[in-house]
Amino acid sequence: MSSNPIPQSSGGGGRGAGSSDGLFRKPRDPAMTPRHYRTPRSLPDVCPTEPTGEGRGLCDGPSVVADQHRWTVYNSKVNLPAALNDPRLTKRESDFFTKTWGLDFTETDVMPSFYLPNITREHFSSYLQETAQREKIHERCKNVCQSKDDLAVPTITNNHDKARAELDQVPKIFMKPEFVLNDPATFNAVLPWSHFSVAGGKNSRDVASSRLLQEKLSHYLDVVEVSIARQISLRSEAFFHAMSSQHELQDRLRETADSVAKLRARTAAIDRVMCRGPLLALRDALTRNNCAKLHNKLKLMAAVHQTQPTVQLLLSTSEFVGALELIATTKEVLQQELQGIHSFRHLGSQLCEMERLIDKMMVADFSTYAQSDLNRPFEEDIQVMEKDRLQSLVFGLLRQRKLDFLDIYSDEMIRSAKNLVRQCVGKSVSQISEIDADTVKFHEQMRLMTFHQWFDLLLDIFEHFILFLKRIKATLSVIRNVVLEVLDSSQRSRIADVTPAPDHSQEDEEDSGAHHSGEAELAYLTHEGLFISDALSEAQARAQTRTEACGSDSASATTESSSSREHNYNTTSSLPAGGAAALEDVMPSDLELGRVANNVQELLYTASDVCHDRCVKVLMTRAKDGSLERLSSAEFVCLSQAVESFVQDTEEECVRRSVSLRGALQSQANRFVQRFHEERKTKLSLLLDNERWKQAEVPVEFQDLVDSIADGRISLPERKHAVCEDRKPGEFLCVDGQKYAVVGTVLLLIRMFLEYCQCVNDIPSITTDILTRLTDLLKHFNSRSCQLVLGAGALQVVGLKTITTRNLALASRCLQLVVFYIPVIRAHFETRLQPKQYSILRHFDHITKDYNDHIAEVSAKLVAIMDSMFEKALSKYEVKAPMPSACLRNVCKQMAKMHEAIYELLPEEQTQMLFLRINARFNLHLRRQLARLGVINDGGPQNGLVMVDVAFYSENVQALRSLECLDLNMPEIWEQKR
């Protein structure tokens, strides 16, 4: 079935529902249409295909431009659902399917599913009854709203709303993207078969229901088709505008094709009239130019023929660089310009053989130069021997990529350093008559020398090595400058190649450039022959000839003589401009040159290490028999200062910190410190074992030593040849305004730790070791003095009868003096330590704590002596006349003796604190005795007698010097009532 052609409306599509919109209206049965359904309208006929122009090669569809008014099969919109649901047919053909597929297609009974319940209309009766009233109200309200909208909204809006309302009638399930009738749920929702009876027979009710369902689905189809037709009609103008634009585009393309054809014809005429004649003239010019090139080739062959005699002449004058440049230029010419010439077939191999010979000659010459330079006498003032010769050799070796020439210099440098030491030793031994150089071995000769002779030898070796390093530094500086000069020349040449500068100095060169640019253009147009291709590069080669030749001359300016340079120029004047490029090719790369420059600096570092290693050999040879360990402090300090001065000089020359010599000296310093410490520790032990712990006089030099420490000079003073006779030794050592009564051992101990500090000043490398040894010395003094005084070891060692309170007080005061100087020593060492070494200073804190504990034990010992006396005396105390009692008289006598023994030794504050502690012990023992006697503070006769004794005790104690204001707190003797 198909629809009739429909006339195209000029207004852009139908808008109303009447017949004037040009749409075909399908007849419907008014009796079968529900009253609330609107009359459906059929779709307008619009071609769905796109225009394809005149041809139809892309598809077989109609052309919008040519067949826009002719109906084709593509205008048909009728499909199978529309044919089956044609509202114009009162009854559908019963044999639509059976006439093709047989009677069983419609008559076959479908077995009901055993898994689905039997749903009838009675299941929905209750729901329909509940919603019937609300549906009527909804329909009434919808009709009212539509009438209001039709009055208030314009026609276009009204049509849109009506279309929207019509589409709203279509169930949403048809609009879903996943709408597929194959789905059972979708199929049952679209075709509710439950409205039909289950029985196989057909009744009137089933027929009515199926017809109603058919009409409803047809109505839905019509609503959708009308909506689609309305949208297409609204966009019809855009379709016609696109077709008109297509015709205009085709006209313009036709005009463009005509213009291109005319332009090609005109270009062909220009080529025929204006170009062919000039091109023939240029071809004749190229022929003449090729003849000139042939003449130049012959001259070039003549110049190459003279290469071997010229190279031999240059080698006879040791002009290696000039010979190498001539060989390289000739080889390049043979490979590029004269390749394939039969007469020169053996010249390349001959030049290679000559180049290898020159390599061997340069290496041998450089080795000879290094040997003569490093072994020449040091009396010569010239730092660099034959500088031009050295520069020429280095440049030639670099050019031949003989980058290992520094190894030759390094080996010769090591041999020269060994010979230098032997020469110095032989010179020194020749001046000593006691040593026979012929019979004594080399190492034994240094051991047989006295320290001063050996030290003079060491200084002489140091001096010669400094000169040796200066000479090496000057030579390596020349080598490094040559390397850097070659590197700089290479970089400048590369920059010039990347950004060539135009030359506008001469007009003939400009004309030549224009001429050769024309030749290059001709070569591009004709593509004829080898000589035409050569014309492309000739202009550039001529422009660069002078620049490259100048660069090559400047590179060899330091090595070639004027005669050889002139001869080289005359010989190679006929060669093309390729010498500089060849020179750049054979030269090492920038990376290799930079590595050589770094190796030159490393060689200077190696020279410093070699000198240090040879000095270590001299030092260890002398130290093999332990002679360096037996040096005095002054001698070792001189040795250390000489080594440190040499190390600093070498670091200044080579900018390198060598550690071998410092390490060897450090090893010897450790042995020296060990012996230094053992000597002083042994001396301190002897002094302590012979100390009788009596107050010693303080010599003037020790007082001056203490005063210099107070002024910040922590070092040993210089020896004085004459001492003022009017200054006598003092009884006390005055330190920071306090008087210290000391024994002679402590005075020497102060001098000892100043010697340790002096060693640190002279040899900073042994600071940590000296600090450890000094702390050990201080610990030894503390422990040994404790054994001798508190432990009563002096009774057996020295033969003292007893350890008196005066001995104890004197020992305490000596310990306090050492404690006073510990922070001073700590500050001195702290200034010479690295921050990461500060942790070692904690040893001073431990020592200070040990000394303070020792001082506290001495004070406790003094209190314990008096405590035992109080306990013994007061145990016999009785409260009876006469008063004061004999017991209290004895106690006061002992207190006075104690005060007399310690008053001059300890300061007043310590004396007062000590007697306060002694008085507390007296009060404790007296309170216990009164408690045993039953005497209480009740104001009775016995209480009065006790108060007389207490007053006597208080009067005697406070009568002692510096104890006048001492608070004895005597009420403590009475027990407090609880």
SVG drawing of the C-alpha trace seen along z (x, -y; Angstrom):
<svg xmlns="http://www.w3.org/2000/svg" viewBox="-21 -47 156 73">
<polyline fill="none" stroke="black" stroke-width="0.4" points="0.0,0.0 1.2,-3.5 -0.1,-7.0 -0.8,-9.6 1.5,-12.4 0.8,-15.4 1.3,-19.0 4.1,-21.0 2.7,-23.8 4.4,-27.2 3.8,-28.2 6.4,-25.8 4.1,-22.9 0.6,-22.4 -0.4,-24.1 -4.1,-23.5 -6.3,-20.4 -8.5,-21.4 -8.2,-20.5 -6.4,-23.7 -3.0,-22.5 -2.5,-20.2 -2.5,-16.9 -4.3,-13.8 -6.9,-12.9 -7.6,-9.2 -11.3,-8.3 -12.2,-6.9 -15.3,-5.3 -16.9,-7.8 -18.7,-5.1 -15.4,-3.4 -13.6,-6.6 -13.8,-7.5 -15.1,-11.0 -12.0,-12.1 -9.7,-11.2 -8.7,-13.8 -9.0,-13.2 -5.6,-11.9 -3.8,-13.4 -1.6,-11.6 2.0,-12.7 3.2,-14.9 5.3,-13.5 8.9,-14.6 11.9,-13.1 14.3,-11.7 17.4,-11.6 20.1,-14.2 21.0,-15.9 23.8,-14.3 24.2,-16.7 24.1,-15.7 25.6,-12.2 24.1,-9.4 27.2,-7.3 26.9,-7.4 23.4,-5.9 20.3,-5.0 18.0,-7.4 16.2,-10.4 17.9,-13.8 16.5,-16.6 17.5,-19.1 16.3,-17.2 13.4,-15.1 12.0,-17.3 8.5,-17.4 8.4,-13.8 7.0,-11.1 9.2,-8.0 9.0,-4.9 10.9,-6.7 7.9,-8.9 6.0,-5.9 5.4,-5.8 3.1,-2.7 4.6,0.2 3.2,3.5 1.7,2.2 -0.1,-0.6 -1.4,2.0 -2.7,4.2 -4.3,1.3 -5.8,-0.6 -8.8,-2.4 -10.5,-2.5 -11.1,1.2 -14.2,2.1 -12.9,5.6 -9.4,7.0 -8.9,9.7 -9.1,13.0 -6.9,14.7 -4.0,12.2 -1.7,14.8 -3.4,18.0 -3.4,17.6 0.4,17.8 1.3,19.8 -1.6,22.1 -4.7,22.4 -2.8,23.7 -1.2,20.3 -4.3,18.7 -6.3,21.7 -3.6,23.4 -4.4,23.1 -1.6,21.9 -1.2,23.9 -1.5,21.7 1.7,21.3 1.8,23.4 3.9,20.7 1.6,17.7 -1.6,17.2 -4.9,16.9 -5.6,13.2 -9.1,12.0 -10.9,8.6 -12.4,9.4 -9.0,9.0 -9.0,5.2 -12.7,4.6 -12.1,3.2 -9.3,0.9 -11.5,-0.4 -14.3,-1.1 -11.9,-3.1 -10.4,-5.2 -13.5,-5.8 -14.6,-8.9 -11.1,-10.4 -10.7,-9.7 -13.9,-11.6 -12.8,-14.6 -9.4,-14.5 -10.9,-14.5 -13.2,-17.4 -10.4,-19.5 -8.2,-18.7 -10.9,-19.9 -11.4,-23.1 -7.6,-23.9 -7.5,-23.3 -10.2,-25.8 -8.5,-28.4 -5.1,-27.9 -6.7,-28.2 -8.1,-31.6 -4.9,-33.0 -2.0,-31.6 -1.2,-32.6 -1.7,-30.2 1.8,-28.8 1.9,-28.2 -1.5,-26.7 -0.4,-24.2 2.7,-23.3 0.6,-22.7 -1.9,-20.6 0.9,-18.5 2.4,-18.1 -1.0,-17.1 -1.5,-14.6 2.0,-13.1 1.1,-12.9 -1.7,-10.5 0.8,-8.0 2.0,-5.8 5.6,-6.3 6.5,-2.8 6.5,-3.5 9.0,-6.3 11.6,-4.3 14.9,-3.5 14.7,0.1 11.3,0.7 11.4,4.2 8.4,6.4 10.5,9.5 10.5,8.8 7.5,10.6 6.9,7.9 6.8,5.2 4.6,7.3 2.1,7.9 2.1,4.2 1.3,3.2 -1.2,6.0 -3.1,6.8 -4.5,10.2 -6.1,10.5 -9.1,8.5 -10.0,11.5 -11.6,14.6 -9.5,17.6 -11.7,20.0 -10.9,20.9 -14.2,19.6 -14.7,16.1 -17.6,14.1 -18.8,10.6 -17.0,9.2 -13.6,10.4 -14.2,8.9 -15.1,5.6 -12.0,5.6 -9.7,6.4 -11.2,3.7 -10.9,1.2 -7.2,2.1 -6.6,1.9 -8.1,-1.6 -6.1,-2.8 -2.8,-1.6 -3.8,-3.2 -4.5,-6.4 -1.1,-6.3 0.6,-5.8 -1.3,-8.7 -0.4,-11.0 3.3,-10.3 3.2,-10.6 1.4,-13.9 3.9,-15.3 6.9,-14.2 5.2,-15.7 4.7,-19.0 8.4,-19.1 9.6,-18.4 7.2,-21.0 8.6,-23.6 12.2,-23.0 11.3,-22.9 12.8,-26.3 16.3,-25.1 16.1,-22.2 15.4,-24.4 18.1,-26.9 20.7,-24.1 19.7,-23.0 20.0,-26.6 23.4,-26.9 24.6,-23.8 23.8,-25.2 25.7,-28.4 28.8,-26.4 28.8,-24.4 28.8,-27.6 31.8,-29.0 33.8,-25.8 33.2,-26.0 34.5,-29.6 37.6,-28.6 38.4,-25.7 38.3,-28.1 40.6,-30.6 43.2,-27.9 43.3,-26.7 43.9,-30.3 46.8,-30.7 48.5,-27.5 48.4,-28.6 49.9,-32.0 52.7,-30.4 53.6,-28.0 53.9,-31.0 56.2,-32.9 58.4,-29.8 58.6,-29.5 59.3,-33.2 61.4,-34.4 63.2,-31.4 64.7,-29.0 67.1,-31.5 68.7,-32.7 69.0,-29.1 71.1,-28.3 73.4,-31.2 73.8,-30.0 74.7,-26.6 77.5,-28.0 78.8,-29.8 78.8,-26.6 80.8,-24.9 83.4,-27.6 83.4,-27.3 83.9,-23.5 87.0,-24.0 88.4,-26.4 87.8,-23.7 89.7,-21.2 92.6,-23.6 92.5,-24.0 92.5,-20.2 95.7,-19.9 97.3,-22.6 96.1,-20.8 97.7,-17.6 101.0,-19.4 100.8,-20.8 100.0,-17.3 103.0,-15.9 105.3,-18.2 103.9,-16.9 106.5,-14.3 109.6,-16.5 107.9,-19.3 107.1,-16.9 110.7,-15.7 111.9,-19.2 109.6,-20.0 110.7,-16.9 114.3,-17.9 113.6,-21.1 111.3,-19.2 108.2,-21.0 105.9,-18.1 102.7,-20.2 103.3,-21.7 104.1,-18.3 101.0,-16.7 98.8,-19.5 100.3,-19.1 99.8,-15.3 96.2,-15.7 95.3,-18.3 96.9,-16.2 95.0,-13.1 91.7,-15.0 92.4,-16.3 93.2,-12.8 89.9,-11.5 87.7,-14.4 89.1,-16.2 91.6,-13.7 89.8,-10.4 90.2,-7.8 93.4,-9.3 95.6,-6.4 98.9,-8.2 98.2,-8.9 97.0,-5.4 100.0,-4.7 100.4,-8.2 97.7,-7.7 99.5,-4.7 102.8,-6.5 101.3,-9.5 99.9,-7.2 103.2,-5.6 104.9,-9.0 102.2,-10.0 102.9,-6.9 106.6,-7.7 105.9,-11.3 103.8,-9.9 106.7,-7.8 109.1,-10.8 106.8,-13.1 106.3,-10.6 110.1,-10.0 110.7,-13.8 108.2,-14.5 109.7,-11.8 113.1,-13.3 111.8,-16.8 110.1,-15.6 113.2,-13.9 115.5,-16.9 113.0,-19.3 112.4,-17.4 116.0,-16.5 117.7,-19.8 119.4,-21.7 117.3,-23.7 119.7,-26.6 118.2,-27.6 115.6,-30.4 113.7,-29.4 110.5,-27.7 109.6,-26.3 112.3,-25.0 111.9,-25.6 108.3,-26.7 107.8,-26.9 109.0,-23.3 106.7,-22.1 103.7,-23.9 104.5,-22.4 104.8,-18.9 101.5,-19.1 99.6,-20.5 101.0,-17.7 100.1,-15.0 96.6,-16.4 96.2,-16.5 97.2,-12.9 94.9,-11.9 97.9,-10.7 96.1,-11.6 98.2,-9.4 101.2,-11.6 100.4,-12.7 101.2,-9.2 104.7,-9.5 105.1,-12.8 103.7,-11.1 106.1,-8.2 109.1,-10.5 107.9,-12.7 107.9,-9.7 111.4,-8.7 112.6,-12.3 111.1,-12.5 113.0,-9.4 116.3,-10.7 115.7,-14.1 115.6,-12.4 118.7,-10.4 120.6,-13.5 119.6,-15.3 120.7,-12.4 124.0,-12.0 124.7,-15.7 124.1,-15.6 126.1,-12.5 129.0,-13.9 129.2,-16.6 129.2,-14.2 132.6,-12.5 131.3,-9.9 129.2,-8.2 130.8,-6.3 128.5,-6.4 130.2,-3.6 129.8,-1.0 126.5,-2.1 123.2,-1.4 121.0,-4.3 118.4,-3.8 121.0,-3.3 122.6,-6.6 119.6,-8.5 119.3,-6.5 123.0,-7.2 122.5,-10.9 121.8,-12.9 118.3,-14.5 119.6,-17.9 121.5,-16.5 118.4,-14.5 116.1,-17.5 118.3,-19.7 118.2,-17.0 114.4,-16.9 114.1,-20.7 116.4,-20.5 114.1,-17.8 111.1,-19.9 112.7,-22.9 113.6,-21.0 110.2,-19.4 108.6,-22.9 110.8,-24.0 110.0,-20.7 106.3,-21.3 106.6,-24.8 108.5,-23.6 105.8,-20.9 103.0,-23.4 104.5,-25.8 105.0,-23.0 101.5,-21.7 100.1,-25.2 101.6,-25.6 100.1,-22.2 96.7,-23.1 96.8,-26.5 97.5,-24.7 94.6,-22.3 92.2,-25.1 93.3,-27.1 92.6,-24.2 89.2,-23.7 88.3,-27.3 89.3,-27.3 87.2,-24.3 84.1,-25.9 84.6,-29.2 84.9,-27.3 81.7,-25.4 79.8,-28.6 81.1,-30.2 79.8,-27.1 76.4,-27.4 76.0,-31.2 78.3,-32.2 78.7,-36.0 78.1,-37.6 81.0,-39.3 80.3,-42.6 83.8,-43.9 84.3,-43.6 81.9,-44.1 83.4,-41.4 82.7,-38.8 79.0,-40.0 78.9,-39.7 80.5,-36.3 78.0,-35.2 75.1,-36.4 76.7,-34.6 77.1,-31.3 73.6,-31.6 72.4,-31.7 74.6,-28.6 73.0,-26.8 69.6,-27.7 70.5,-26.4 71.7,-23.1 68.4,-22.8 66.5,-23.3 68.6,-21.2 70.0,-18.4 72.8,-17.8 76.2,-16.3 78.7,-16.2 80.1,-19.7 76.7,-21.2 76.2,-19.7 79.6,-21.0 78.4,-24.5 76.1,-24.3 78.9,-24.4 81.5,-26.5 80.2,-29.8 80.1,-28.8 83.6,-27.1 85.1,-30.3 83.5,-32.4 84.9,-30.3 88.4,-29.8 90.0,-32.8 88.4,-32.3 89.3,-28.7 92.9,-29.3 93.3,-32.0 92.0,-29.6 94.4,-26.9 97.4,-29.3 96.5,-30.7 96.2,-27.2 99.8,-26.4 101.2,-29.9 103.0,-28.9 104.8,-25.9 105.7,-26.8 108.6,-29.0 108.1,-31.8 109.9,-29.9 108.0,-26.7 104.7,-28.6 105.5,-30.4 106.6,-27.2 103.4,-25.5 101.3,-28.3 103.0,-28.3 102.7,-24.5 99.0,-24.4 97.9,-27.6 96.4,-25.6 94.5,-23.3 90.7,-23.9 89.3,-25.2 89.1,-22.0 92.2,-22.1 90.5,-23.7 87.6,-21.3 90.0,-18.4 91.9,-19.8 88.6,-19.9 87.9,-16.3 91.3,-14.9 91.3,-17.0 89.8,-15.4 86.3,-16.2 85.3,-18.8 84.6,-16.0 88.1,-14.5 89.8,-17.9 87.9,-18.6 89.0,-15.3 92.6,-16.0 92.4,-19.4 91.1,-17.7 93.8,-15.1 96.4,-17.9 94.9,-19.2 94.9,-15.7 98.5,-15.2 99.3,-18.2 97.5,-16.6 99.4,-13.4 102.7,-15.4 101.7,-16.6 100.9,-13.1 104.2,-11.8 106.2,-14.4 104.3,-13.6 104.8,-9.9 108.6,-10.3 108.7,-12.5 106.7,-9.8 109.4,-7.3 112.1,-9.6 110.1,-10.0 109.3,-6.3 112.9,-5.3 114.0,-7.5 111.2,-6.3 111.9,-2.6 114.2,-2.3 111.9,-4.4 114.2,-7.4 111.2,-9.8 109.4,-8.5 112.4,-9.5 112.4,-13.1 111.9,-15.8 108.8,-17.9 110.6,-20.8 112.2,-18.6 108.9,-17.0 107.2,-20.4 109.9,-21.6 109.4,-18.5 105.6,-18.9 105.8,-22.6 108.2,-21.8 105.9,-19.2 102.8,-21.4 104.6,-24.3 105.5,-22.0 102.0,-20.6 100.6,-24.1 103.1,-25.2 102.1,-22.2 98.4,-22.9 99.0,-26.5 100.8,-25.4 98.6,-22.4 95.3,-23.4 95.1,-19.8 95.0,-18.5 97.3,-15.5 96.9,-13.3 99.7,-10.8 102.4,-13.0 99.9,-14.3 98.9,-10.7 102.4,-9.5 103.1,-12.5 99.9,-11.7 101.0,-8.2 104.3,-9.4 102.4,-12.0 100.3,-9.3 103.4,-7.4 104.9,-10.7 101.8,-11.5 101.8,-8.0 105.4,-8.4 104.8,-12.1 101.8,-11.0 103.6,-8.0 106.5,-10.1 104.3,-12.7 102.1,-10.1 105.1,-8.3 106.5,-11.5 103.2,-12.4 103.0,-9.0 106.5,-9.5 105.7,-12.9 102.5,-11.7 104.3,-8.7 106.9,-11.1 104.4,-13.8 104.2,-14.4 101.1,-16.5 102.5,-19.6 102.0,-23.2 104.7,-24.1 106.1,-27.5 105.0,-28.9 108.0,-29.9 107.7,-33.2 107.7,-31.4 104.6,-29.4 102.8,-32.5 103.7,-34.2 102.5,-31.1 99.1,-31.3 98.9,-35.0 99.5,-34.4 96.7,-31.8 94.4,-34.5 95.4,-36.8 94.3,-34.2 97.7,-32.9 97.4,-29.1 100.9,-28.1 104.3,-27.7 106.2,-31.0 109.6,-31.5 112.6,-30.7 114.1,-33.6 117.8,-33.7 117.8,-36.1 115.2,-36.2 114.7,-39.2 116.2,-38.5 113.9,-40.8 110.9,-38.5 110.6,-35.8 108.4,-32.6 105.0,-33.1 103.1,-31.0 99.9,-30.8 99.1,-30.6 96.9,-33.6 94.3,-32.6 91.4,-34.9 91.6,-36.8 91.7,-33.6 94.6,-32.1 95.3,-28.4 97.5,-26.5 99.0,-23.8 101.5,-21.0 104.4,-20.9 102.8,-18.1 99.9,-20.3 102.2,-23.1 103.9,-20.6 100.5,-19.3 99.6,-22.8 102.7,-22.9 102.0,-19.5 98.6,-20.3 100.0,-23.5 102.5,-21.3 99.5,-19.3 97.9,-22.6 101.1,-23.7 101.3,-20.5 97.8,-21.1 98.9,-24.6 102.0,-23.3 100.4,-20.1 96.7,-20.7 96.3,-17.3 96.7,-15.5 94.0,-17.5 91.6,-14.7 94.4,-12.3 96.0,-14.9 92.6,-15.6 92.1,-11.9 95.6,-11.7 95.1,-14.8 91.8,-13.6 93.6,-10.3 96.3,-12.3 93.7,-14.3 91.8,-11.0 95.1,-9.5 95.9,-12.4 92.4,-12.3 92.4,-8.5 96.0,-8.4 95.6,-11.3 92.4,-9.7 94.3,-6.5 97.1,-8.3 95.1,-10.7 91.6,-9.3 92.8,-5.8 95.8,-6.5 98.2,-5.1 100.7,-7.8 101.3,-6.0 103.0,-3.2 104.4,-4.9 105.9,-8.0 106.0,-6.9 103.6,-9.4 102.5,-8.6 98.9,-9.7 96.7,-11.6 95.9,-14.8 93.1,-17.2 95.6,-19.6 96.6,-17.0 93.0,-16.5 92.3,-20.2 95.4,-20.7 94.3,-17.9 90.8,-19.4 92.3,-22.7 94.5,-21.2 91.5,-19.4 89.6,-22.7 92.5,-24.3 92.4,-21.6 88.6,-22.0 89.0,-25.7 91.3,-25.1 89.2,-22.3 86.8,-24.8 89.8,-26.8 91.3,-23.7 87.9,-22.7 87.5,-26.1 91.0,-25.9 90.4,-22.5 86.9,-23.5 88.4,-26.3 90.6,-23.7 88.0,-21.0 85.5,-20.7 81.8,-21.0 81.3,-17.3 84.0,-16.5 82.4,-18.4 81.1,-15.2 84.5,-14.3 84.4,-17.3 82.0,-15.4 85.0,-13.8 85.7,-17.1 82.2,-17.0 82.8,-13.5 86.2,-14.6 84.7,-17.6 82.0,-15.4 84.7,-13.0 86.7,-15.8 83.7,-17.4 82.8,-14.0 86.3,-13.7 86.2,-17.1 82.9,-16.2 84.4,-13.0 87.3,-15.0 84.9,-17.3 82.8,-14.4 86.1,-12.8 86.8,-16.0 83.3,-16.0 83.6,-12.3 86.8,-12.9 85.1,-15.4 82.0,-13.2 83.9,-10.3 85.6,-12.6 82.1,-14.0 80.7,-10.6 83.6,-9.4 83.8,-12.6 80.1,-13.2 79.4,-9.6 81.1,-10.4 79.3,-13.7 77.6,-14.2 75.5,-17.1 77.2,-18.1 79.4,-20.9 81.8,-22.3 80.8,-24.1 81.9,-24.3 82.6,-20.6 85.8,-18.9 84.1,-17.2 83.0,-20.5 86.5,-22.0 88.0,-19.1 85.5,-19.5 86.3,-23.2 90.0,-22.4 89.6,-20.0 87.4,-22.4 90.1,-25.1 92.8,-22.7 90.6,-21.8 90.1,-25.5 93.8,-26.2 94.6,-23.4 92.3,-24.4 91.7,-28.1 94.8,-29.1 94.1,-26.5 90.4,-26.8 88.5,-30.0 86.2,-31.5 83.0,-30.3 84.2,-26.7 85.4,-26.9 82.0,-28.2 80.1,-25.5 82.4,-22.9 81.9,-24.0 78.2,-24.3 78.2,-20.6 80.5,-19.8 78.2,-21.8 75.2,-19.8 77.0,-16.6 77.8,-18.0 74.2,-19.0 73.1,-15.5 75.4,-13.7 74.7,-16.1 70.9,-15.7 71.3,-11.9 73.4,-12.1 70.9,-14.5 68.1,-12.2 70.0,-9.2 70.6,-11.3 66.9,-12.4 67.7,-16.1 65.0,-18.2 64.4,-21.8 62.3,-22.5 64.3,-25.3 65.4,-23.1 68.9,-22.9 70.2,-20.3 68.9,-22.4 70.7,-25.4 74.0,-23.5 73.6,-22.3 72.9,-25.9 76.2,-27.0 78.1,-24.3 76.3,-25.3 77.1,-28.9 80.8,-28.0 80.8,-26.0 79.1,-28.7 81.5,-31.4 84.5,-29.3 83.4,-28.4 82.3,-31.9 85.5,-33.3 87.3,-31.5 88.3,-33.6 85.6,-34.0 83.1,-32.1 81.9,-35.1 78.5,-35.3 78.0,-31.5 74.5,-30.4 75.0,-27.4 71.3,-26.8 71.8,-25.4 68.1,-24.8 68.4,-21.7 70.0,-19.9 66.6,-19.6 64.2,-17.0 61.0,-18.5 57.9,-17.4 55.5,-15.4"/>
</svg>
